[in-house]
C-alpha cells in the first residue's frame, strides 16, 4: 500500500523558515519524480518545485533563491526547505510522486506565514 505522509508545516512569521518532509512507503522512491505543490484558498493549485530521479530540480519563479527541494533515497523521504517566507507563501503544501502513469499524493500540510 502506497503512503505519502507530509509533515513540517506550521505558523511562522515573515522572514522565517520551515522544512517540509514527505515520507513515502510502498513504492520505489528512488525512480520517482517528486513535486511539491501548494494551494491557497480561492486559488489554483500551483507547482512549486520538482526534483527528478537524477537529482535535477526546477522551481517556480516566486520561490527561486528561497526554497530548496531535496530527496533522500535511503530514507524514502523528500524535503522542501523554505527560507525567507512571505505571507503570500501561505497555503496547503502537498507532495506528489510520479513515475510513468502512476501518481501518488500526500494529504497536505498547512503553512501559514504571518506579516
Secondary structure as the mmCIF struct_conf table of DSSP 4:
data_model
#
loop_
_struct_conf.conf_type_id
_struct_conf.id
_struct_conf.beg_label_comp_id
_struct_conf.beg_label_asym_id
_struct_conf.beg_label_seq_id
_struct_conf.end_label_comp_id
_struct_conf.end_label_asym_id
_struct_conf.end_label_seq_id
STRN STRN1 UNK A 3 UNK A 7
STRN STRN2 UNK A 10 UNK A 13
TURN_TY1_P TURN_TY1_P1 UNK A 14 UNK A 15
STRN STRN3 UNK A 18 UNK A 25
BEND BEND1 UNK A 26 UNK A 27
HELX_RH_3T_P HELX_RH_3T_P1 UNK A 29 UNK A 31
BEND BEND2 UNK A 32 UNK A 32
STRN STRN4 UNK A 33 UNK A 39
TURN_TY1_P TURN_TY1_P2 UNK A 41 UNK A 42
BEND BEND3 UNK A 43 UNK A 43
STRN STRN5 UNK A 46 UNK A 51
TURN_TY1_P TURN_TY1_P3 UNK A 53 UNK A 54
BEND BEND4 UNK A 55 UNK A 55
STRN STRN6 UNK A 57 UNK A 59
HELX_RH_3T_P HELX_RH_3T_P2 UNK A 61 UNK A 63
TURN_TY1_P TURN_TY1_P4 UNK A 64 UNK A 66
STRN STRN7 UNK A 67 UNK A 72
TURN_TY1_P TURN_TY1_P5 UNK A 73 UNK A 76
STRN STRN8 UNK A 77 UNK A 82
BEND BEND5 UNK A 84 UNK A 84
HELX_RH_3T_P HELX_RH_3T_P3 UNK A 87 UNK A 89
STRN STRN9 UNK A 91 UNK A 99
TURN_TY1_P TURN_TY1_P6 UNK A 100 UNK A 101
STRN STRN10 UNK A 102 UNK A 105
STRN STRN11 UNK A 109 UNK A 114
#
